[in-house]
Structures are given as C-alpha cells and as structure tokens.
Amino acid sequence: MRNILDEIDISQIKGIDKPILPLWVYGTLRTGRRFHYYLVDCSTKVGEYQMDGTLMQMVSGDVFVRKDDLGQKTTGELYRVSLAGLWRIFHLENQSGSFPKAYDLDVSDVFNAESGKKDVALWFRRREEEALPCQDYNKHKTLLEELAEHIKFNPNLPQNDIDGFLLAQLAAT
C-alpha cells in the first residue's frame, strides 16, 4: 500500500522543526508523565485545555477519551509541536513495536480550561473496531498522511493555513 510518509524527504520541508501544529495530549505525554520527554525539544506548551468526552482506562492500563459521552470533559495540555516532533510521537502511538499501536491521529475541538475559548487541535484517538465506508482502501489516507501531503505541496505554510487545513478536516468528519 502506498504511504505518502515514505515519499516525503522531510529534510526538504522548510520549518519542519518549527512548533506550529496544535496537539492536545491527555495521558502519558502530559507534563510529568513517562513519555513527556517526546515533547521537550519539539514543542511549546500553550496551556491546559479540555475536550468533550470521558477519560477511560482499560484493564491494560491504557487510557482513552470516549467522545460519545456528552456532558463530560477531559483535561489535557495543548502544545504547538513541530512536524518532526509529531512524526516521532506518531511513531510512538501508532507504529512502535513496544507500544500497543492502538492510537490514530485525529482532529477535534478543544477548549481553554480557564476562558472556555474554543480551538482546534490534533490528538491521538484510541483505535476502535469500527466499519469503514465501502471504498477503495488503496485511496485511504490517514490524517497524518493528508497533513504531510498538504505540507509537501505547500512548504512555506503560515500558521493560519495549518489551522484552516485542520478546521476543514474537522468539518469533514
């Protein structure tokens, strides 16, 4: 299967180390948790943010946010992360042999914990057993593949273009 991430020479992308992508974290990536070091040299912390949904824990200890639980909020942290850092975290959450490979990159509304101001951010959603619409799976792209392709063809993206891309992805869900 074609993977756009394998086709991109990330060294050719200008600003690959610039922390511009909004990433909301809620578990082991949070400050003081065991995988927070993945964020240390590739991100800037924005602050405490909440997402609609209930924080749940599996018997294995993995945590996830159940989005269908309206009325509940889960508190996490919002970061601006570089594309290089996001790829590293994506590998941890989705590809690493030492991790459950159980999280997919997604996009959602998040809310500032103090002001309630709405923003949009990437986050790692627990993979669920769900049916995909019938289509040619060879044409299926993950959100990270879509984002990488967007950046590949627009290497000098301003921040508002990244936010616009994420808002368009959110509207399509």
C-alpha positions as CSV (number, residue, x, y, z in Angstrom):
1,M,0.0,0.0,0.0
2,R,1.3,3.5,-0.9
3,N,2.3,5.6,2.1
4,I,2.9,9.3,1.5
5,L,5.1,9.5,4.6
6,D,7.6,7.2,2.8
7,E,7.7,9.5,-0.2
8,I,8.5,12.7,1.7
9,D,12.1,13.8,2.2
10,I,11.4,15.7,5.5
11,S,14.7,17.5,5.3
12,Q,13.3,19.4,2.3
13,I,10.4,20.8,4.2
14,K,11.1,24.3,5.4
15,G,10.2,24.8,9.0
16,I,10.0,21.1,9.9
17,D,11.3,21.9,13.3
18,K,9.0,25.0,13.9
19,P,6.4,24.2,16.5
20,I,3.2,25.2,14.6
21,L,0.9,22.2,14.8
22,P,-1.7,22.2,17.7
23,L,-1.5,18.9,19.6
24,W,-3.7,18.1,22.6
25,V,-2.3,15.4,24.9
26,Y,-4.1,13.8,27.8
27,G,-2.2,10.8,29.1
28,T,1.5,9.7,29.2
29,L,2.6,12.7,27.1
30,R,1.4,15.2,29.7
31,T,3.9,17.2,31.9
32,G,5.5,14.9,34.5
33,R,4.3,11.7,32.8
34,R,6.6,8.9,31.4
35,F,6.6,9.9,27.7
36,H,6.5,13.7,28.2
37,Y,10.2,13.8,27.0
38,Y,8.9,13.3,23.5
39,L,7.6,16.9,23.6
40,V,10.5,18.6,25.3
41,D,12.6,19.7,22.3
42,C,9.9,19.9,19.6
43,S,7.1,21.9,21.2
44,T,5.8,24.9,23.1
45,K,3.1,24.4,25.7
46,V,0.0,26.6,25.2
47,G,-1.8,25.6,28.4
48,E,-4.5,23.5,30.0
49,Y,-7.3,22.6,27.6
50,Q,-10.3,20.3,27.8
51,M,-12.1,18.1,25.3
52,D,-15.6,16.9,25.3
53,G,-15.6,13.2,26.4
54,T,-14.8,11.0,29.4
55,L,-11.3,9.8,30.2
56,M,-11.5,6.0,30.4
57,Q,-8.9,3.4,31.4
58,M,-8.7,-0.1,30.0
59,V,-7.7,-3.2,32.1
60,S,-4.2,-3.0,30.3
61,G,-3.8,0.5,31.8
62,D,-4.1,2.3,28.5
63,V,-6.3,5.4,28.7
64,F,-8.5,6.9,26.0
65,V,-11.2,9.6,25.7
66,R,-14.7,8.2,24.9
67,K,-16.1,11.0,22.7
68,D,-19.7,9.8,22.8
69,D,-20.1,10.7,26.4
70,L,-21.7,14.2,26.1
71,G,-21.5,16.5,29.1
72,Q,-18.2,15.1,30.4
73,K,-14.8,16.9,29.8
74,T,-11.3,15.5,29.9
75,T,-8.5,17.9,30.8
76,G,-5.2,17.8,29.0
77,E,-2.5,20.0,27.7
78,L,-2.3,21.8,24.3
79,Y,1.1,22.2,22.6
80,R,2.3,23.7,19.4
81,V,4.5,20.9,18.1
82,S,6.8,20.7,15.0
83,L,6.1,18.3,12.2
84,A,9.3,16.4,13.0
85,G,8.1,16.0,16.6
86,L,4.6,14.9,15.5
87,W,6.1,12.2,13.3
88,R,8.2,11.0,16.3
89,I,5.0,10.9,18.6
90,F,3.0,9.3,15.8
91,H,5.6,6.5,15.7
92,L,5.3,6.0,19.4
93,E,1.5,6.0,19.4
94,N,0.8,4.1,16.2
95,Q,3.9,2.3,14.8
96,S,6.2,1.4,17.7
97,G,6.7,-2.3,18.4
98,S,6.9,-1.5,22.1
99,F,3.5,0.2,22.2
100,P,0.0,-1.1,21.6
101,K,-0.3,0.5,18.1
102,A,-3.7,1.5,19.3
103,Y,-4.0,5.2,18.7
104,D,-4.7,7.1,15.5
105,L,-4.2,10.8,14.8
106,D,-7.4,12.7,14.7
107,V,-8.7,16.3,15.0
108,S,-11.1,17.8,17.4
109,D,-12.4,20.9,19.1
110,V,-10.7,21.7,22.4
111,F,-11.5,24.4,25.0
112,N,-9.2,26.6,27.1
113,A,-9.7,25.3,30.7
114,E,-9.8,28.9,32.1
115,S,-11.5,31.0,29.4
116,G,-13.5,28.3,27.6
117,K,-12.2,29.7,24.3
118,K,-12.7,27.1,21.5
119,D,-9.7,26.0,19.4
120,V,-9.0,23.0,17.1
121,A,-6.2,20.5,17.7
122,L,-4.7,17.2,16.6
123,W,-4.9,14.4,19.2
124,F,-4.4,10.6,19.4
125,R,-7.8,8.8,19.5
126,R,-7.9,5.2,20.7
127,R,-8.4,3.0,17.7
128,E,-11.8,1.3,17.8
129,E,-13.3,-1.6,16.0
130,E,-15.4,0.3,13.5
131,A,-16.6,-0.2,10.0
132,L,-15.1,2.0,7.2
133,P,-17.4,3.1,4.4
134,C,-17.1,0.9,1.4
135,Q,-14.4,2.4,-0.8
136,D,-11.1,1.6,-2.4
137,Y,-8.8,1.2,0.7
138,N,-5.8,1.9,-1.5
139,K,-7.0,5.5,-1.7
140,H,-7.5,5.8,2.1
141,K,-5.1,8.2,3.8
142,T,-4.6,8.8,7.5
143,L,-4.8,12.4,8.8
144,L,-1.0,12.4,9.2
145,E,-0.6,11.4,5.6
146,E,-3.1,14.1,4.5
147,L,-1.2,16.7,6.6
148,A,2.2,15.6,5.3
149,E,0.9,15.8,1.7
150,H,-0.5,19.3,2.3
151,I,2.8,20.5,3.7
152,K,4.8,18.8,0.9
153,F,2.9,20.8,-1.7
154,N,2.8,24.0,0.4
155,P,6.3,24.1,2.1
156,N,6.0,27.7,3.4
157,L,2.7,27.5,5.2
158,P,1.7,30.3,7.6
159,Q,0.1,29.3,10.9
160,N,-3.4,30.3,9.7
161,D,-3.2,27.9,6.7
162,I,-2.3,25.0,9.1
163,D,-5.3,25.9,11.3
164,G,-7.5,26.3,8.2
165,F,-6.5,22.8,7.0
166,L,-7.3,21.3,10.4
167,L,-10.7,23.1,10.5
168,A,-11.5,21.7,7.1
169,Q,-10.6,18.2,8.3
170,L,-12.8,18.6,11.3
171,A,-15.7,19.8,9.2
172,A,-15.4,16.7,7.0
173,T,-15.8,14.3,10.0
